[in-house]
Amino acid sequence: MGKNGGARPGAGRKTKAEEVKLIESLTPLAPKALAALKKGIEDGDFPFIKLFYEYYAGKPTDKVDVTSNGETMNKSPQEWIVRDYTKK
């Protein structure tokens, strides 16, 4: 039986110092990245426009249509659980 979960090397959130170091190393590239974004938008390249609006206005929420065996989920969760257990 394998080990599931628990602490693993390299797992988990990076320390604040590591995040700051990464930001500091990327900061010199910021003007180039913004220039590339601007050029993509000016060229009408859709992925650049989409990226801009996702950060500018916020990404729209995903709408999920939840169905089960072709039926809509218009029953309470308890009704679905009871129905599934009584099928056995």
C-alpha positions in Angstrom: 0.0 0.0 0.0 1.5 3.3 -1.1 1.8 6.4 1.0 -1.1 8.8 0.4 -0.9 12.5 1.4 1.3 13.9 4.0 4.4 16.1 3.6 6.5 15.6 0.5 9.7 17.4 -0.6 8.8 20.4 -2.8 5.1 20.2 -1.9 3.1 23.1 -0.4 3.2 26.8 -0.8 6.6 28.5 -1.5 7.9 30.7 1.3 7.5 34.5 1.0 11.2 34.9 0.4 11.0 32.5 -2.6 8.0 34.5 -4.0 9.9 37.8 -3.5 12.9 36.4 -5.2 10.9 35.2 -8.2 9.2 38.6 -8.5 12.5 40.4 -8.3 13.9 38.2 -11.1 10.9 38.8 -13.3 10.6 42.5 -12.7 13.2 43.5 -15.4 11.0 41.7 -18.0 7.8 43.6 -17.1 8.2 46.4 -19.7 8.8 43.8 -22.5 5.8 41.7 -21.3 3.6 44.8 -21.3 4.9 45.9 -24.7 4.1 42.4 -26.1 0.6 42.5 -24.6 0.0 46.0 -26.1 1.2 44.8 -29.5 -1.0 41.7 -29.4 -4.0 43.9 -28.5 -3.2 46.4 -31.2 -2.9 43.6 -33.8 -6.3 42.4 -32.8 -5.0 39.0 -31.6 -7.8 37.5 -29.6 -5.8 35.6 -26.9 -4.1 38.9 -26.0 -7.4 40.7 -25.8 -9.0 37.9 -23.7 -6.0 38.0 -21.3 -6.3 41.7 -20.9 -10.0 41.6 -20.1 -9.6 38.7 -17.7 -7.3 40.8 -15.6 -8.9 44.2 -16.3 -12.5 43.2 -15.6 -12.2 39.8 -14.0 -12.7 36.4 -15.5 -16.4 35.5 -15.9 -17.8 32.8 -13.7 -18.1 29.4 -15.3 -21.7 28.1 -15.6 -22.0 24.4 -15.1 -25.0 22.3 -16.2 -25.1 19.5 -13.7 -27.0 16.4 -14.9 -27.1 12.8 -13.9 -28.1 10.1 -16.4 -29.9 12.7 -18.5 -31.9 14.0 -15.5 -31.4 17.5 -14.2 -30.5 17.9 -10.5 -33.8 19.3 -9.4 -33.9 17.1 -6.3 -32.2 17.7 -3.0 -28.8 16.0 -2.5 -30.5 13.7 0.1 -33.0 12.5 -2.5 -30.2 11.6 -4.9 -28.3 9.7 -2.2 -31.3 7.7 -1.1 -32.2 6.9 -4.7 -28.6 5.7 -5.4 -28.5 3.5 -2.4 -31.8 1.9 -3.0 -30.8 0.8 -6.5 -28.5 -2.0 -5.2 
